[in-house]
Amino acid sequence: MHKKVHFSLLLSLCLLFGLIARAQDSTDGRPVSMADRLRADGKIYVVVAVLLTIFIGIIAYVIRLDRKISRLEKK
């Protein structure tokens, strides 16, 4: 079961990095003005930090839940 969890986490991270790389410009090639504004104000780092905190929390919860379920299955 742990291999499945590790594989799914690795796959989601790879997809997330691909999404981040593609999300840098709008579809017509012009830079996104909202992102430029947040970057200029320094608030983009707050947004990234909050998103990473939420994502890490969800991953930690899933791993903890998997361990508890594995322990119950062994009993």
C-alpha positions, -999 to 999 in steps of 0.1 A, spaced: 0 0 0 29 24 7 42 19 -28 9 31 -42 9 62 -20 44 70 -28 38 65 -65 6 87 -64 25 114 -45 53 114 -70 29 115 -99 10 144 -84 42 163 -78 53 158 -114 19 170 -127 20 199 -103 54 211 -115 42 207 -151 12 228 -143 33 255 -127 56 256 -157 26 261 -181 9 286 -158 34 314 -163 17 332 -192 -18 336 -205 -30 316 -235 -24 345 -259 12 349 -249 8 381 -228 19 381 -192 -8 380 -166 -11 414 -150 -25 401 -117 6 379 -113 28 409 -121 10 430 -96 14 404 -69 50 398 -77 57 436 -76 40 439 -42 58 408 -29 25 391 -21 31 363 -45 54 346 -20 26 347 6 2 330 -19 28 304 -27 36 298 10 -1 293 18 -7 269 -11 24 249 -2 13 247 35 -21 234 25 -6 209 0 19 196 26 -8 193 52 -30 173 29 -1 150 20 8 145 57 -29 137 65 -31 111 37 2 95 48 -10 94 85 -43 80 75 -27 53 54 -5 42 83 -35 40 106 -55 20 81 -25 -3 75 -22 -9 113 -59 -17 116 -57 -41 86 -28 -60 103 -48 -64 135 
